C-alpha cells in the first residue's frame, strides 16, 4: 500500500479514484464512496458473514482505455480467477460522477483481504483498488 504523497500517480488521477462512485449491483444497489462508512454495506457484509471485502476491476489497466470487448474479456478472466479461488463476488460497477470516464464492470469480493486484492489488482494491471474492513468504510489502496 502506497501513501498518496509517495505515489507515482498524478494527483488528479488519485482524486478521480477517490471521487468515483462504486456501485454494488444488489437489490437495492449500494453506492459506495471512498472514506465514507456505509451502514447498508455493513449490513451486506454481516449478512454474508464477511468482515472484509475488496472491490476490483480488470477494466482499463493503468487507466488506459481499452475497447468494450477487451474489457469484457478481462472481466471474464477476473471472474474465472475468483472462481478458481472459490471467492464469492457480487457484481458491481465503477462510475465517474462527472461522466468523463466510461463505467467499468467490477466485483465486490467478500471475505477478501488486502493481500488478495493487491495480488489480483496487480495481475490485472490496476493502479488501485478499494478495500473494506470491518468498519464498512471503503478505502482506496494505491499500488503505484
C-alpha positions in Angstrom: 0.0 0.0 0.0 1.4 3.4 -1.0 0.6 6.7 0.6 -0.9 9.3 -1.8 2.1 11.6 -1.2 4.6 8.9 -2.2 2.5 7.6 -5.2 3.8 7.9 -8.7 0.3 8.5 -9.9 -0.8 12.0 -10.8 -2.8 13.8 -8.0 -5.7 14.4 -10.3 -6.0 10.6 -11.1 -5.9 9.7 -7.4 -8.6 12.3 -6.9 -10.7 10.8 -9.6 -10.4 7.3 -8.0 -11.4 8.9 -4.6 -14.4 10.7 -6.2 -15.6 7.7 -8.2 -18.9 6.0 -7.3 -18.6 2.3 -6.6 -22.0 0.8 -7.1 -22.7 -2.8 -5.9 -25.4 -4.2 -8.0 -27.6 -5.7 -5.3 -31.3 -5.1 -4.7 -31.4 -2.3 -3.9 -28.0 -1.2 -5.2 -25.4 0.2 -2.8 -23.5 3.3 -3.7 -20.1 3.2 -2.0 -17.8 6.2 -1.7 -14.2 6.2 -0.5 -13.7 7.1 3.1 -17.4 7.1 3.9 -18.7 4.5 6.3 -21.9 2.8 4.9 -24.4 1.2 7.2 -26.0 -0.7 4.3 -22.6 -2.1 3.4 -22.1 -3.2 7.0 -25.5 -5.0 6.8 -24.5 -6.6 3.5 -21.1 -7.8 4.9 -22.8 -9.1 8.1 -25.5 -10.9 6.1 -22.7 -12.8 4.3 -20.7 -13.4 7.4 -17.9 -11.3 6.0 -15.7 -9.0 8.0 -13.9 -7.6 4.9 -14.1 -7.3 1.2 -12.3 -5.7 -1.8 -13.8 -4.0 -4.9 -11.8 -4.9 -8.0 -12.0 -4.2 -11.7 -10.0 -5.7 -14.6 -11.0 -2.9 -17.0 -8.8 -0.2 -18.4 -5.5 -1.3 -16.8 -3.3 1.6 -15.5 -6.3 3.9 -16.5 -5.6 3.3 -20.2 -8.9 3.0 -22.1 -9.5 -0.4 -23.8 -12.3 -1.4 -26.1 -15.5 -2.7 -24.6 -14.7 -6.2 -26.0 -11.2 -6.2 -24.4 -12.6 -5.1 -21.0 -15.4 -7.7 -21.2 -12.7 -10.4 -21.8 -10.6 -9.1 -18.9 -13.7 -9.1 -16.6 -14.4 -12.7 -17.5 -10.8 -13.6 -16.6 -11.1 -11.8 -13.3 -14.3 -13.8 -12.5 -12.5 -17.0 -13.5 -9.6 -16.2 -11.2 -12.1 -15.6 -8.3 -13.9 -18.8 -9.1 -10.7 -20.8 -9.0 -10.0 -19.4 -5.5 -13.6 -20.1 -4.5 -14.2 -16.5 -3.7 -17.7 -15.1 -3.5 -18.1 -12.0 -5.7 -21.1 -9.7 -6.2 -21.4 -7.7 -9.4 -20.5 -4.0 -9.2 -19.7 -1.1 -11.4 -17.3 1.8 -11.1 -18.8 5.1 -12.2 -17.4 8.6 -12.8 -19.8 11.1 -11.2 -18.8 13.7 -13.9 -19.4 11.2 -16.7 -15.9 11.8 -18.1 -14.9 8.2 -17.9 -16.8 5.1 -19.0 -18.4 2.9 -16.4 -16.3 -0.2 -15.6 -17.6 -3.6 -14.6 -16.2 -4.6 -11.2 -16.9 -7.0 -8.4 -17.2 -6.8 -4.6 -15.2 -9.8 -3.4 -16.5 -10.9 0.0 -14.1 -12.2 2.6 -11.1 -10.9 0.6 -8.2 -9.2 2.3 -5.8 -6.5 1.1 -3.2 -9.1 0.1 -5.6 -10.8 -2.3 -6.8 -7.5 -3.5 -3.3 -6.4 -4.2 -2.4 -9.7 -5.9 -5.4 -9.6 -8.3 -5.3 -5.8 -8.9 -1.6 -6.0 -9.9 -2.2 -9.1 -12.0 -4.8 -7.1 -14.0 -2.5 -4.0 -14.2 -4.6 -1.8 -12.0 -3.2 1.3 -10.2 -5.5 0.9 -7.2 -8.5 -0.9 -5.7 -10.9 -0.4 -2.9 -10.6 -2.3 0.4 -13.3 -2.6 3.0 -12.6 -3.7 6.6 -15.0 -4.5 9.4 -15.9 -0.8 9.8 -17.6 -0.9 6.4 -15.6 2.1 5.2 -14.3 1.8 1.6 -10.7 2.9 1.4 -8.6 3.5 -1.6 -5.4 1.3 -1.9 -2.8 2.7 -4.2 -0.4 0.3 -5.9 1.9 2.7 -7.8 
